[in-house]
Amino acid sequence: MLFVRLGDMYGFINSSGQIILPLIYSGFDDFSDGYAVVYKKAREKMLIDTKGKQVLNLTCYDEIKKLTEGLLAVCKNDLWAILI
């Protein structure tokens, strides 16, 4: 899966150039273990799968770090936690 950009919006295409996920994201982190953190609008953050389905709303966290093996590190009010 490859990312594409049109103006300020991002989406994802496959190796044939077919749109897999529409250009609706204002930012994203790379896919890892079948999931990616994406950003919509100014403050909306979510974890999606490769089909674009929202798996987890992450908007409530101040900071997010993608780890390997399906783990996320999240921060809220300077307190860090690992999400499995």
C-alpha positions in Angstrom: 0.0 0.0 0.0 1.4 3.4 -1.0 0.3 6.8 0.2 -0.8 9.6 -2.2 -1.2 13.3 -1.6 -3.5 15.7 -3.4 -3.1 19.2 -2.0 -3.2 18.9 1.8 -5.0 15.5 1.8 -3.7 12.0 1.9 -5.0 8.6 0.9 -3.7 5.2 -0.1 -3.4 3.3 -3.3 -2.3 -0.3 -4.2 0.6 -1.1 -6.6 -1.9 -1.0 -9.6 -2.8 2.6 -8.8 -6.3 1.8 -7.5 -7.5 3.9 -4.6 -7.7 1.7 -1.5 -8.4 4.5 1.0 -9.8 7.8 -0.2 -7.9 11.1 0.1 -9.6 12.2 3.3 -6.7 12.3 5.8 -4.7 15.4 6.8 -1.8 13.2 8.0 -0.9 9.6 8.8 1.7 7.3 10.1 2.9 4.3 8.1 1.0 1.0 8.2 2.6 -1.5 10.6 1.1 -4.9 11.5 -1.9 -4.0 9.3 -2.8 -0.8 11.2 -2.0 2.9 10.9 -2.6 6.0 12.9 -4.4 8.7 10.7 -5.4 12.3 11.3 -8.5 13.9 10.1 -9.1 17.6 10.4 -7.1 19.5 13.0 -7.5 17.2 16.1 -9.2 13.9 15.1 -6.9 10.9 15.4 -7.8 7.3 14.9 -6.3 3.8 14.4 -7.5 2.2 11.1 -7.0 -1.1 9.4 -6.0 -1.7 5.8 -9.6 -1.4 4.7 -10.0 2.0 6.3 -12.2 0.8 9.1 -11.8 2.7 12.3 -10.5 0.4 15.0 -9.9 2.9 17.8 -10.6 6.6 18.4 -7.4 8.2 19.6 -8.5 11.8 19.8 -8.4 11.9 23.6 -4.7 11.3 23.7 -2.1 14.1 23.5 0.6 12.0 21.8 0.7 8.6 20.1 3.7 6.5 19.2 3.3 3.4 17.0 5.2 0.4 18.2 5.6 -3.0 16.7 3.5 -6.1 17.1 0.3 -4.2 17.3 1.2 -2.0 20.3 0.6 1.7 20.7 2.2 4.0 23.3 -0.2 6.8 24.2 0.2 9.9 26.4 -2.4 11.9 28.2 -1.5 14.7 30.7 2.2 13.6 30.7 1.2 10.0 31.6 2.2 7.2 29.2 0.5 3.9 28.7 0.8 1.0 26.3 -2.4 -0.1 24.4 -2.6 -3.7 23.3 
